[in-house]
Amino acid sequence: MKKLFVGIGCMMVFFVGAQDINKIVNAKEVERIEKTLSADDMQGRRTFTPGIEKAAAFIGEEFKKTGLQTWKNSGTYLQEFALVKPKFIGLTCSFNDQTVDTKEVVVITCQEDLTITEKSGYERATIAAGANLFSEAGKFIQSGKNVLVIVDTALAKNFGRLTGLKRQLFKSNNSVVFVLGTQQPKTFAINAKHEFVEQKLANVIGLLPGKSKPNEYVLFSGHYDHLGIGKAVNNDSIYNGANDDAAGTTAMMMLAKYFKAKNDNERTLVFVAFTAEEVGGFGAQYCSRQFNPDQVMAMFNIEMIGTESKWGKNSAYITGYEKTDMGKILQSNLEGTGFNFYPDPYTDQNLFYRSDNATLARLGVPAHTISTSKMDSEPNYHKASDEIGTLDMENMAMIIKAIALSSKGIISGKETPSRVNVAGLK
């Protein structure tokens, strides 16, 4: 009889908890947000358009109503940054008074007229034969330092591809110069001229400070940009992006409301709508640089959860499932709910590296994307037909609730997922 009462007590606790979450996360509220983000007047939320600015204003207003803190107490939910697009004008380079072929030099800079010599105070570095050229080059560009990097001639075959790294740059006062060679010069003189077009962007970000672990962060994210206005299909030229990724952004916003109402997070929760995912993931890259990755305990990136997964309702998959034990932690907290998280069934499409979780994952953070999209047969992916009428609001609400309930141990600080093995990543 005692066991019976204990069992009934547990069921009542779960029922009360479910009732509380249902008041906040429900199909009606999901539809309200989703409908606003994917409406025609958002014009497809393309990067650098009035439509995406309107979407950002809506998300920021919702964050304000929820009661989130602004980023670094800035007074705004917009995390603004700029990309600069360079146009190459000219380049000269000499090492030890000998002219260097300009095909063997790549200059990454935001300065229109850059002139440096051995007296300019640049750090010296090398990328050795056998190294991952692009991974190592990216580290120097992200270092925030002025560096002259000698790239071993064994990497000559791919050296020219480094020019792709300067097609879009974050605005910065630092410059990195890559030169194909075998050793550092005693003297050098480099002059590079560019013209730049500056393009302003903004993530939308809000925080719930942690009670006992304020310097440990858990991120919830979705990208709010899409493709904008394109070629008309059946007289419809607006690519609304209802599933990609108004659905993930809606989920992130709903989770913010839930955790604010719950008000028991021991770790700091960060809710962010990323911009520019569709044009290179620049919003996530910029935001990720604002954190010490060692302090980010987990990242829940949510992308395309508006349709049923291949397993039907009450299910979703986690990209990179095998790279940490985060998926197992989440599933263990859903025991008895009937909801299941599965490993990504579309590993041939490299989804783990194609969404906004990738930047932090490459730094070791257990950062995963949660999705239901059937990537081998999704009929509306990147099409004008990706509209709210194709989505299942009830199922979306169930997925959001599952994320909320499954993350409770991570939110409380009682559970911490294992880190990604960076050495094993691409």
C-alpha positions as CSV (number, residue, x, y, z in Angstrom):
1,M,0.0,0.0,0.0
2,K,2.9,2.3,0.8
3,K,4.4,1.7,-2.6
4,L,1.0,2.5,-4.2
5,F,0.8,5.9,-2.5
6,V,4.4,6.7,-3.4
7,G,3.6,5.9,-7.0
8,I,0.4,8.0,-7.0
9,G,2.4,10.8,-5.5
10,C,5.0,10.7,-8.2
11,M,2.2,10.7,-10.9
12,M,0.6,13.7,-9.3
13,V,3.9,15.6,-9.2
14,F,4.4,14.9,-12.9
15,F,0.8,15.8,-13.7
16,V,1.1,19.2,-11.9
17,G,4.4,19.9,-13.7
18,A,2.8,19.0,-17.0
19,Q,-0.1,21.3,-16.3
20,D,2.2,24.2,-15.5
21,I,4.2,23.7,-18.7
22,N,1.0,23.4,-20.7
23,K,-0.1,26.8,-19.6
24,I,3.0,28.3,-21.2
25,V,3.9,25.9,-24.0
26,N,0.8,25.0,-26.0
27,A,-0.2,24.9,-29.7
28,K,-2.1,28.2,-29.5
29,E,1.0,30.2,-28.3
30,V,3.3,28.3,-30.6
31,E,1.0,29.2,-33.6
32,R,0.9,32.9,-32.5
33,I,4.7,33.3,-32.7
34,E,5.2,31.0,-35.7
35,K,2.5,32.8,-37.6
36,T,4.1,36.2,-37.0
37,L,7.6,35.2,-37.9
38,S,6.5,33.4,-41.1
39,A,4.0,36.0,-42.3
40,D,4.3,37.5,-45.7
41,D,5.0,41.0,-44.3
42,M,8.3,39.6,-43.0
43,Q,9.3,39.2,-46.7
44,G,11.1,35.9,-46.0
45,R,13.5,37.5,-43.5
46,R,16.5,37.6,-45.8
47,T,19.7,39.0,-44.4
48,F,20.2,42.7,-45.0
49,T,16.5,43.4,-45.7
50,P,13.8,45.4,-43.9
51,G,12.0,42.0,-43.4
52,I,14.7,40.6,-41.1
53,E,14.9,43.9,-39.2
54,K,11.1,43.6,-38.6
55,A,11.5,40.0,-37.3
56,A,14.3,41.1,-35.0
57,A,12.1,43.8,-33.5
58,F,9.4,41.3,-32.9
59,I,11.7,38.8,-31.2
60,G,13.2,41.6,-29.1
61,E,9.8,42.7,-27.9
62,E,8.9,39.2,-27.0
63,F,12.1,38.9,-25.0
64,K,11.2,42.1,-23.2
65,K,7.7,40.9,-22.3
66,T,9.2,37.6,-21.1
67,G,11.6,39.6,-18.8
68,L,15.0,38.5,-20.1
69,Q,18.0,40.5,-19.4
70,T,19.8,42.2,-22.2
71,W,23.2,41.2,-23.4
72,K,25.9,42.6,-21.0
73,N,23.1,44.9,-19.7
74,S,23.3,46.9,-22.9
75,G,19.7,48.0,-22.8
76,T,19.0,46.3,-26.2
77,Y,18.4,42.7,-27.2
78,L,20.2,43.3,-30.5
79,Q,23.7,41.9,-30.6
80,E,25.0,44.1,-33.4
81,F,28.1,43.4,-35.5
82,A,29.3,44.2,-39.0
83,L,30.6,42.2,-41.9
84,V,32.9,43.8,-44.4
85,K,33.1,42.7,-48.0
86,P,36.5,43.5,-49.5
87,K,37.4,44.3,-53.1
88,F,41.0,43.6,-53.9
89,I,43.0,46.6,-55.4
90,G,46.6,45.7,-55.3
91,L,49.5,43.9,-53.4
92,T,53.2,44.1,-53.1
93,C,55.4,41.8,-50.9
94,S,59.1,41.4,-50.4
95,F,61.1,39.1,-48.0
96,N,64.7,39.9,-47.3
97,D,64.6,42.5,-50.1
98,Q,63.5,39.8,-52.6
99,T,60.1,40.2,-54.4
100,V,57.5,37.5,-53.5
101,D,55.0,36.4,-56.1
102,T,51.6,37.8,-55.1
103,K,50.0,34.4,-55.8
104,E,51.9,33.2,-52.7
105,V,50.4,35.9,-50.4
106,V,46.9,36.2,-48.9
107,V,46.1,39.2,-46.8
108,I,43.1,39.1,-44.4
109,T,42.5,42.7,-43.3
110,C,39.8,45.3,-42.9
111,Q,42.2,48.1,-43.5
112,E,42.0,49.9,-46.9
113,D,45.7,50.5,-47.1
114,L,47.8,48.1,-45.0
115,T,51.5,48.5,-44.8
116,I,53.6,46.4,-42.5
117,T,57.3,45.6,-42.0
118,E,59.3,43.6,-39.5
119,K,59.1,46.7,-37.2
120,S,55.3,46.7,-37.2
121,G,55.1,44.3,-34.2
122,Y,53.4,41.4,-35.9
123,E,53.6,38.0,-34.2
124,R,55.3,35.3,-36.2
125,A,53.8,31.9,-36.8
126,T,53.8,28.9,-39.1
127,I,51.5,26.3,-40.5
128,A,53.5,23.1,-41.0
129,A,53.3,20.4,-43.6
130,G,50.6,17.9,-42.8
131,A,48.5,20.5,-40.8
132,N,44.8,21.2,-41.6
133,L,45.4,24.4,-43.6
134,F,41.9,25.9,-43.2
135,S,41.4,24.9,-39.6
136,E,44.8,26.4,-38.6
137,A,44.2,29.5,-40.7
138,G,40.8,30.1,-39.1
139,K,42.4,30.0,-35.7
140,F,44.8,32.8,-36.6
141,I,42.0,34.9,-38.1
142,Q,39.9,34.5,-35.0
143,S,42.8,35.1,-32.6
144,G,42.3,38.9,-32.6
145,K,46.0,39.3,-33.2
146,N,48.2,40.8,-36.0
147,V,50.2,37.8,-37.3
148,L,52.5,37.0,-40.2
149,V,52.0,33.3,-41.0
150,I,54.4,31.2,-43.1
151,V,52.5,28.4,-44.8
152,D,54.8,25.4,-45.6
153,T,55.2,24.9,-49.4
154,A,53.9,21.3,-48.9
155,L,50.5,22.9,-48.6
156,A,50.9,24.9,-51.9
157,K,48.1,23.0,-53.7
158,N,45.4,24.5,-51.5
159,F,47.1,27.8,-50.6
160,G,45.1,29.8,-53.1
161,R,41.8,28.7,-51.6
162,L,42.7,30.9,-48.5
163,T,41.4,33.8,-50.5
164,G,37.9,32.4,-49.8
165,L,38.4,33.4,-46.1
166,K,38.2,37.1,-47.0
167,R,35.0,37.1,-49.0
168,Q,33.1,38.2,-45.9
169,L,35.0,39.4,-42.8
170,F,33.9,40.4,-39.3
171,K,34.9,44.1,-38.8
172,S,38.2,44.0,-37.0
173,N,41.3,46.1,-36.3
174,N,43.6,43.1,-36.7
175,S,45.2,41.7,-39.8
176,V,46.7,38.3,-40.7
177,V,49.1,37.7,-43.6
178,F,49.7,34.3,-45.0
179,V,52.8,33.7,-47.2
180,L,53.8,30.5,-48.8
181,G,57.4,29.7,-47.8
182,T,59.8,27.7,-45.8
183,Q,61.0,30.1,-43.1
184,Q,60.4,33.4,-41.5
185,P,62.2,36.3,-43.1
186,K,64.6,38.6,-41.3
187,T,63.1,41.6,-43.0
188,F,59.9,42.1,-45.0
189,A,57.6,44.8,-46.5
190,I,54.0,44.1,-47.4
191,N,51.4,46.6,-48.8
192,A,47.9,45.6,-49.6
193,K,45.1,47.8,-50.8
194,H,41.4,47.0,-50.7
195,E,38.0,48.8,-50.9
196,F,35.3,47.7,-48.4
197,V,31.6,47.6,-48.2
198,E,30.3,47.4,-44.6
199,Q,27.2,45.4,-43.9
200,K,25.5,45.6,-40.5
201,L,23.8,42.6,-38.9
202,A,22.3,41.6,-35.5
203,N,21.5,38.5,-33.5
204,V,18.7,38.9,-31.0
205,I,19.9,37.7,-27.5
206,G,18.5,37.6,-24.0
207,L,19.7,36.1,-20.7
208,L,18.4,34.5,-17.5
209,P,21.3,34.7,-15.0
210,G,22.1,31.6,-13.1
211,K,21.5,31.5,-9.4
212,S,24.5,29.6,-8.1
213,K,26.5,29.0,-11.3
214,P,26.3,32.4,-13.2
215,N,29.5,31.8,-15.2
216,E,28.3,28.5,-16.6
217,Y,26.2,28.9,-19.7
218,V,23.5,26.9,-21.5
219,L,22.5,28.2,-24.9
220,F,19.2,27.8,-26.7
221,S,19.1,29.0,-30.2
222,G,17.5,29.0,-33.7
223,H,18.2,31.1,-36.7
224,Y,15.6,33.7,-37.7
225,D,16.9,34.5,-41.2
226,H,15.7,32.8,-44.4
227,L,15.8,33.3,-48.1
228,G,13.6,36.3,-48.7
229,I,11.9,36.9,-52.0
230,G,12.8,34.8,-55.0
231,K,11.5,33.2,-58.1
232,A,7.7,33.0,-58.1
233,V,6.1,29.5,-57.9
234,N,2.4,29.4,-58.4
235,N,2.3,33.2,-58.1
236,D,4.1,33.0,-54.7
237,S,7.5,34.6,-54.5
238,I,7.9,34.9,-50.7
239,Y,10.0,32.2,-49.1
240,N,8.4,32.4,-45.7
241,G,10.7,29.9,-44.0
242,A,8.0,28.6,-41.6
243,N,9.9,25.5,-40.8
244,D,13.4,26.8,-41.7
245,D,13.7,28.2,-39.2
246,A,10.8,30.2,-37.8
247,A,10.0,26.9,-36.1
248,G,13.3,26.6,-34.3
249,T,13.2,30.3,-33.3
250,T,9.7,29.9,-32.0
251,A,10.8,27.0,-29.9
252,M,13.7,29.0,-28.5
253,M,11.3,31.9,-27.6
254,M,8.9,29.5,-25.9
255,L,11.6,27.9,-23.9
256,A,12.6,31.4,-22.7
257,K,9.1,32.0,-21.4
258,Y,9.0,28.6,-19.7
259,F,12.3,28.9,-17.9
260,K,11.6,32.5,-16.9
261,A,8.3,31.4,-15.3
262,K,10.0,28.4,-13.7
263,N,12.8,30.7,-12.2
264,D,15.0,27.9,-10.8
265,N,17.9,27.8,-13.3
266,E,21.3,27.5,-11.5
267,R,23.2,28.0,-14.7
268,T,22.9,31.1,-16.9
269,L,20.6,30.5,-19.8
270,V,21.2,32.3,-23.1
271,F,18.4,32.6,-25.7
272,V,19.6,33.7,-29.1
273,A,18.1,34.1,-32.5
274,F,20.9,33.9,-35.0
275,T,21.1,36.0,-38.2
276,A,22.9,35.1,-41.4
277,E,22.7,31.3,-41.1
278,E,21.6,30.9,-44.7
279,V,24.6,32.9,-46.0
280,G,27.4,31.4,-44.0
281,G,26.5,31.1,-40.3
282,F,27.9,34.5,-39.5
283,G,25.5,35.2,-36.6
284,A,26.5,32.0,-34.7
285,Q,30.2,32.6,-35.4
286,Y,30.1,36.1,-34.0
287,C,28.0,35.1,-31.0
288,S,30.2,32.1,-30.2
289,R,33.3,34.3,-30.1
290,Q,31.8,36.3,-27.2
291,F,32.0,33.2,-24.9
292,N,34.8,31.3,-23.3
293,P,33.9,27.8,-24.7
294,D,35.1,26.2,-21.5
295,Q,32.2,28.0,-19.7
296,V,29.5,26.8,-22.1
297,M,28.1,23.6,-20.7
298,A,25.7,22.8,-23.5
299,M,24.0,24.2,-26.6
300,F,20.5,23.3,-27.8
301,N,20.3,24.5,-31.4
302,I,16.8,24.0,-32.8
303,E,16.2,23.7,-36.5
304,M,13.1,22.7,-38.5
305,I,10.8,21.0,-35.9
306,G,7.5,21.8,-37.6
307,T,7.0,18.5,-39.3
308,E,6.9,14.9,-38.1
309,S,10.2,13.0,-38.0
310,K,10.6,9.7,-39.8
311,W,9.5,8.0,-36.5
312,G,6.2,10.0,-36.4
313,K,5.0,12.3,-33.6
314,N,6.6,12.8,-30.2
315,S,10.1,12.2,-31.6
316,A,13.1,14.2,-32.9
317,Y,16.7,13.5,-33.7
318,I,20.0,15.0,-32.4
319,T,22.8,15.7,-34.8
320,G,26.2,14.5,-33.6
321,Y,24.5,12.2,-31.1
322,E,27.5,9.9,-30.8
323,K,30.0,12.8,-30.1
324,T,28.9,13.4,-26.5
325,D,26.5,11.8,-24.0
326,M,24.1,14.8,-24.1
327,G,21.5,12.8,-26.0
328,K,21.5,10.1,-23.4
329,I,21.1,12.6,-20.6
330,L,18.1,14.2,-22.4
331,Q,16.5,10.9,-23.0
332,S,16.9,9.7,-19.4
333,N,15.0,12.7,-18.2
334,L,12.1,11.8,-20.5
335,E,11.5,8.3,-19.2
336,G,7.8,7.6,-19.0
337,T,6.8,10.5,-21.3
338,G,6.6,8.6,-24.5
339,F,8.9,11.0,-26.3
340,N,12.1,9.8,-27.9
341,F,15.3,11.5,-29.1
342,Y,17.1,9.5,-31.8
343,P,20.5,9.8,-33.3
344,D,20.7,11.7,-36.6
345,P,19.6,9.3,-39.4
346,Y,21.0,11.5,-42.1
347,T,24.7,11.4,-41.3
348,D,25.6,11.4,-45.0
349,Q,24.4,15.0,-45.2
350,N,26.8,16.2,-42.4
351,L,24.0,18.1,-40.6
352,F,26.2,18.4,-37.5
353,Y,28.5,20.7,-39.4
354,R,25.8,22.6,-41.4
355,S,23.9,24.4,-38.6
356,D,24.7,27.0,-36.0
357,N,25.9,24.5,-33.4
358,A,29.0,23.8,-35.4
359,T,31.2,26.8,-34.3
360,L,31.0,25.9,-30.6
361,A,31.1,22.2,-31.2
362,R,34.5,22.6,-33.0
363,L,35.7,24.2,-29.8
364,G,34.6,21.2,-27.7
365,V,31.2,22.4,-26.5
366,P,28.5,19.7,-26.4
367,A,26.6,21.7,-29.0
368,H,23.9,19.8,-30.9
369,T,21.0,20.6,-33.3
370,I,17.6,19.1,-32.6
371,S,15.4,18.6,-35.6
372,T,12.6,16.5,-37.1
373,S,13.1,17.4,-40.8
374,K,13.2,14.4,-43.1
375,M,16.2,15.7,-45.0
376,D,16.0,12.9,-47.7
377,S,12.4,13.8,-48.6
378,E,11.4,17.2,-47.1
379,P,9.0,18.6,-49.8
380,N,9.1,22.3,-48.8
381,Y,12.8,22.7,-47.8
382,H,14.1,26.0,-49.3
383,K,10.9,26.5,-51.3
384,A,8.2,29.1,-51.4
385,S,5.8,26.4,-50.1
386,D,7.5,26.4,-46.7
387,E,4.5,28.0,-45.0
388,I,2.7,27.7,-41.7
389,G,0.0,25.6,-43.2
390,T,2.4,22.7,-43.6
391,L,3.3,22.6,-39.9
392,D,1.9,20.7,-37.0
393,M,1.5,23.0,-34.1
394,E,0.5,20.3,-31.6
395,N,3.5,18.3,-32.4
396,M,5.8,21.3,-32.2
397,A,4.5,22.1,-28.7
398,M,5.2,18.5,-27.7
399,I,8.8,18.8,-29.0
400,I,9.4,22.1,-27.2
401,K,8.0,20.6,-23.9
402,A,10.3,17.6,-24.4
403,I,13.3,19.9,-24.8
404,A,12.3,21.8,-21.6
405,L,11.8,18.7,-19.5
406,S,14.8,16.8,-20.8
407,S,17.2,19.7,-20.1
408,K,16.3,20.0,-16.4
409,G,19.5,18.4,-15.1
410,I,21.7,20.5,-17.3
411,I,19.8,23.7,-16.3
412,S,20.0,22.8,-12.6
413,G,23.8,22.1,-12.9
414,K,23.3,18.6,-11.7
415,E,24.2,17.1,-15.1
416,T,27.0,18.1,-17.4
417,P,27.4,16.5,-20.9
418,S,30.7,15.2,-22.0
419,R,32.8,17.5,-24.3
420,V,33.2,17.0,-28.0
421,N,36.5,15.4,-28.9
422,V,37.9,18.3,-31.0
423,A,40.7,16.1,-32.4
424,G,38.1,13.9,-34.1
425,L,36.2,16.7,-35.8
426,K,36.5,17.8,-39.4
